[in-house]
Amino acid sequence: MPGLLTVLPLAIVMVAGPQIISAIFLATSESWQKNSAAFLAGVLIAVTVVVTVAYVVVRIVFDAAGASNETTSRQWLDGAILLLLVVAAIHKYLTRKTSKPPSWMGKLEEATPKMSFRLGALLLGLFPTDIITSVVVGSSLARDSDPWWYCLPFVLLTLCLVALPVLFVLLLGKRAAVILPKVRDWMNTNSWIVSEVVIVFFIALEIKNLVGS
C-alpha cells in the first residue's frame, strides 16, 4: 500500500495543463453532458492502457531476470524512472503556459462527443508528460511487486480530477459558467508549478531509492 500512496499524487501531474483546461471548455459547451462523458471515457481507456502496459512490461523483465539479477534490474529501473521524471519536469517547464490557451481550445465549445472522446484519449494517452507519468506509475508498482489493481486507484483519481469541471456544473448550475472560466485562466498560468512540485517530490523519492539500493 505505501507504493500506491506514493504514486497517487502523480495524478495531479496527469491533469494539470491542457487536460483540465479542455475539461473545463467541454463542461461549458453546448452538449456538455455528452461531451464530458465522452471525454472521461477517452481518459479512462487511455490512462488504463498505458499504465497497464508499463506494469506488464516491467513484470515480464523482472521475471525474466530472475531473483539473482533482481537487484541489478531494480537499480536500472530506478535510474530509468529518475530519468523519465527529470524529462517530465523539463517538459513541464518548457511548455508552461503564461498566456491565453491555444486557439484550438476555443473550438471545444462546439465539440461533438466523438471529438471529445478522441481528445481525452489523445491528451491523456499521447501527451508527453502524461505518457511519462503513466509509465512511471506502472513501472514503480511493478518494481515493488505490487498487484496490478494498485494501478486502478491512480486511474480513478486521475478520472475524478479531470471530472471536477463537470461536477461543478452539476452542483452549481449556471454559477459554474462564471466560476469555471476564472479557474481555467488560473490553471493555464499556474498549473505547471503544481506539477513541478509533485514531480520534484517523486524525484527525491527515486534518488533515495537509488542511494539505498
C-alpha positions in Angstrom: 0.0 0.0 0.0 2.8 2.6 0.6 3.8 2.3 -3.1 0.3 3.1 -4.1 0.1 6.1 -1.7 3.4 7.3 -3.2 2.3 7.4 -6.8 -1.2 8.8 -6.2 -0.1 12.4 -6.2 1.2 12.0 -9.7 -2.5 12.0 -10.8 -2.2 15.8 -10.4 0.6 15.9 -13.0 -1.7 14.0 -15.4 -4.4 16.6 -15.4 -2.6 19.9 -14.7 -2.4 21.7 -18.0 -4.4 21.4 -21.3 -6.1 18.3 -19.9 -8.1 20.1 -17.1 -8.5 23.2 -19.3 -10.1 21.1 -22.1 -12.4 19.5 -19.5 -13.5 23.0 -18.4 -14.2 24.0 -22.0 -16.2 20.8 -22.6 -18.1 21.3 -19.3 -19.3 24.7 -20.6 -20.0 23.5 -24.2 -23.5 23.2 -25.7 -23.8 19.5 -25.3 -21.7 19.4 -22.1 -23.3 16.2 -20.7 -22.4 14.0 -23.7 -19.1 15.8 -24.4 -17.9 15.4 -20.9 -18.9 11.8 -20.6 -17.1 11.0 -23.9 -14.0 12.9 -22.8 -13.9 11.0 -19.5 -14.3 7.7 -21.3 -11.3 8.5 -23.5 -9.3 9.5 -20.4 -10.3 6.2 -18.6 -9.3 4.0 -21.5 -6.0 5.8 -22.4 -4.6 6.0 -18.8 -5.6 2.4 -18.0 -3.9 1.1 -21.2 -0.6 3.0 -20.7 -0.3 2.2 -17.0 -1.1 -1.4 -17.6 1.3 -1.8 -20.5 4.1 -0.3 -18.4 3.3 -2.6 -15.5 3.2 -5.7 -17.6 6.4 -5.0 -19.4 8.3 -4.4 -16.2 6.9 -7.5 -14.6 8.0 -9.6 -17.6 11.5 -8.1 -17.5 11.8 -8.8 -13.7 10.5 -12.3 -14.1 12.9 -13.0 -17.0 15.9 -11.6 -15.0 15.2 -13.9 -12.1 15.9 -13.5 -8.4 19.7 -13.5 -8.9 19.6 -10.4 -11.1 16.7 -8.6 -9.3 18.9 -6.1 -7.5 20.6 -5.0 -10.7 17.3 -4.8 -12.5 15.9 -2.6 -9.8 18.8 -0.3 -10.0 18.5 0.1 -13.7 14.8 0.7 -13.4 15.2 3.2 -10.6 17.7 5.0 -12.9 15.2 4.9 -15.8 12.3 6.2 -13.7 14.5 9.0 -12.4 15.5 10.0 -15.9 11.9 9.9 -17.0 10.9 12.2 -14.1 13.6 14.7 -14.9 12.5 14.7 -18.6 8.9 15.3 -17.4 9.9 18.2 -15.2 11.9 19.8 -18.0 9.0 19.3 -20.4 6.5 20.8 -18.0 8.7 23.9 -17.5 9.4 24.4 -21.2 5.8 24.0 -22.2 4.4 26.1 -19.3 1.6 28.4 -20.4 1.7 32.1 -19.4 -0.8 33.4 -22.0 -4.2 32.5 -23.4 -4.9 28.9 -24.2 -4.2 27.8 -27.8 -6.8 28.8 -30.4 -8.0 25.2 -31.0 -9.4 25.1 -27.4 -11.9 27.7 -28.4 -13.5 25.1 -30.8 -14.3 22.8 -27.9 -17.3 24.9 -27.0 -18.8 23.4 -30.2 -17.3 20.0 -29.8 -19.1 16.7 -30.5 -18.9 13.5 -28.3 -16.7 11.8 -30.9 -14.2 14.7 -30.9 -14.4 14.8 -27.1 -13.6 11.1 -26.7 -10.7 11.4 -29.1 -9.4 14.4 -27.3 -9.5 12.7 -23.9 -7.7 9.6 -25.3 -5.0 11.7 -27.1 -4.3 14.2 -24.3 -4.0 11.6 -21.5 -2.6 8.8 -23.7 -0.2 10.6 -26.1 0.7 13.9 -24.3 4.4 13.5 -23.5 4.2 14.3 -19.8 1.2 12.1 -19.3 2.9 9.1 -21.1 5.9 9.6 -18.9 3.8 9.8 -15.7 1.7 6.8 -16.5 4.8 4.8 -17.4 6.4 5.8 -14.1 3.4 4.8 -12.1 3.0 1.4 -13.8 6.8 0.7 -13.6 7.0 1.8 -9.9 4.2 -0.5 -8.8 5.6 -3.4 -10.9 9.1 -2.8 -9.5 7.8 -3.1 -5.9 5.8 -6.3 -6.8 2.5 -4.6 -6.0 -0.6 -6.2 -7.6 -1.9 -4.8 -10.9 -5.1 -3.5 -9.3 -3.0 -0.9 -7.4 -2.9 0.9 -10.7 -6.7 1.4 -10.6 -6.8 4.0 -7.7 -4.4 6.1 -9.7 -6.5 5.8 -12.8 -9.7 6.6 -10.9 -8.1 9.6 -9.1 -7.0 10.9 -12.5 -10.5 10.5 -13.8 -12.0 12.2 -10.7 -9.7 15.2 -11.1 -10.4 15.7 -14.7 -14.2 15.3 -13.9 -14.1 18.2 -11.5 -15.4 20.8 -14.0 -18.5 18.8 -14.9 -19.1 18.1 -11.2 -19.0 21.9 -10.7 -21.6 22.3 -13.4 -23.8 19.6 -11.8 -23.6 21.2 -8.4 -23.6 24.9 -9.2 -25.6 25.1 -12.3 -25.4 28.5 -14.1 -23.0 29.8 -11.5 -20.4 27.4 -12.8 -20.3 29.4 -16.0 -18.9 32.3 -14.0 -16.5 30.4 -11.8 -15.0 27.9 -14.3 -13.5 30.5 -16.7 -11.7 32.0 -13.7 -10.4 28.6 -12.7 -9.4 27.9 -16.3 -7.3 31.1 -16.5 -5.6 30.4 -13.2 -4.8 26.8 -14.2 -3.5 27.9 -17.6 -1.0 30.2 -15.8 -0.1 28.2 -12.7 -0.8 24.5 -13.2 2.8 23.8 -14.3 4.0 25.0 -10.8 1.8 22.4 -9.1 3.1 19.7 -11.4 6.7 20.6 -10.8 6.3 20.4 -7.1 4.8 16.9 -7.3 7.4 15.7 -9.8 10.3 17.0 -7.7 8.9 15.2 -4.7 8.9 12.0 -6.6 12.4 12.6 -8.0 13.6 12.9 -4.3 12.0 9.6 -3.5 13.7 7.9 -6.5 17.1 9.4 -5.6 16.5 7.9 -2.1 15.7 4.5 -3.7 18.9 4.7 -5.8 21.1 5.6 -2.9 19.6 3.0 -0.7 19.9 0.2 -3.2 
